[in-house]
Amino acid sequence: MSTLSIILAVPVCIWAVWFVIESIRYILSGEYEIDKRLKDVCR
């Protein structure tokens, strides 16, 4: 692998891991259920 592809791959991998962790935290916190209910009310 070239240095350039490593430089590009590292931030993408870090972002992907952060995104998964934040998604799990968001669903477990109960905010997801509240947002779902708000969408139903606004329809």
C-alpha positions in Angstrom: 0.0 0.0 0.0 1.2 3.5 -0.8 1.6 6.1 1.9 -1.2 8.2 0.3 -3.8 5.4 0.6 -2.8 4.8 4.3 -3.1 8.6 5.0 -6.6 8.5 3.4 -7.7 5.2 5.0 -6.9 6.0 8.6 -9.3 9.0 9.1 -12.0 7.1 7.2 -11.6 4.1 9.6 -11.6 6.4 12.7 -14.8 8.1 11.4 -16.5 4.7 10.8 -15.7 3.5 14.3 -16.9 6.7 15.8 -20.1 6.6 13.7 -20.9 3.0 14.9 -20.2 3.9 18.6 -22.3 7.1 18.4 -25.2 5.2 16.6 -25.3 2.6 19.4 -25.1 5.2 22.1 -27.9 7.2 20.4 -30.2 4.1 20.2 -29.4 2.9 23.8 -30.0 6.4 25.2 -33.7 6.4 24.2 -33.4 9.5 22.0 -34.2 7.3 18.9 -37.6 6.4 20.4 -38.4 10.1 21.2 -37.3 11.2 17.7 -39.5 8.5 16.2 -42.5 9.6 18.2 -41.9 13.3 17.3 -41.9 12.3 13.6 -45.2 10.5 14.0 -46.7 13.6 15.8 -45.5 16.0 13.1 -47.0 14.0 10.2 
